[in-house]
Amino acid sequence: MSHLLCALLSLFSFAALLESAQWKLQENVFVIESQWDTEAPATSVELTCDTSEEKVYWEKDSEWKQEGKTLSAAVKEFPDAGNYTCLSQQSHKVLSSHLLLIAKINSQGHMVRWILKSFEGSNKTFLKCEAKNYSGIFTCSWMTENTSPNVKFTIRSLKGPQGGVSCSSPVAVTEGALTTYTAQCHQENFCPFAEEQQPIDIFLEVIDLVEYENYTLSFFIRDIIKPDPPQCQYVATNGTVTWTYPRTWSTPNSYFPLTFKVKFKRQAKKHKYQVYDTEEQSLQLQSPGPAEVWVQARDCCYLSSWSEWSSLCR
């Protein structure tokens, strides 16, 4: 289906492969794909000191390793990853440095995610993007229980600056052991009245000291729409519920119509709700009187996600 949201959560190598289990992330930074079990062999990584000096030695995270310009590191678990530096025996000056990160995979070669936490109700959704309207502005979010201050996030368009999508720096909100990060993104030159031809590809990169993960999400703006709740009123004397479009929704409303659900419960009846569907902006309940009433909305044309329920209609 052309309008179906296509979420691709996979390890994405955008640099040249060095060999099957290791690849270059950026200059002097390498990712080692490691199977997380006792029987899998370690990956051998050969590091060379980039210097003309002959008398040099190696340290890993300030711990002495060996002398010589070449170091062969066996990498399998977290203690094996980290920062490997080459220093001068005479001046003890750092001459070369290599950072090794671990991406954990299973025996089938699929990535085993640990840093991010999946959203409630899904064991596969780690990155989620939503838009309140058709302005081209959307918000992406992800969660982690990792409390390390060294965790770093980079979110951008896979197409780079030429892709016309820019994202703000992530903002963190912590509740208990869970931290939620959000970044606001904007697709430049987005036309809300035109049919979208190409999906937006968002890339999230996660680095935490010696651990590496990344995620991609591909979508059309129309497929991630989730309106804000409508604003509503309920008149108990005649049983009339009225509401207005969310202030954040795209205009004109005739071109961007919404459909609505009205949920109500008589105060005299416990735990018995009734729900009505309508494309109008008012509803006459079968009988007036005290009631608790809420309204929610979604895009009428593309059947987007439903908004949250409104506050209690007054």
Beta strands, then each sheet from edge to edge (+ up, - down):
strand 1: 17-19
strand 2: 22-26
strand 3: 29-35
strand 4: 43-48
strand 5: 56-60
strand 6: 63-67
strand 7: 70-75
strand 8: 82-88
strand 9: 94-105
strand 10: 116-117
strand 11: 128-130
strand 12: 137-144
strand 13: 151-157
strand 14: 165-167
strand 15: 171-175
strand 16: 178-187
strand 17: 200-208
strand 18: 211-219
strand 19: 231-235
strand 20: 240-244
strand 21: 258-266
strand 22: 274-278
strand 23: 282-284
strand 24: 291-299
sheet 1: 1+ 2- 3+ 9+ 8- 5+ 6-
sheet 2: 4+ 7-
sheet 3: 10+ 12- 11+
sheet 4: 10+ 12- 16+ 14-
sheet 5: 10+ 12- 16+ 15-
sheet 6: 13+ 17- 18+
sheet 7: 19+ 20- 23+
sheet 8: 22+ 21- 24+
end
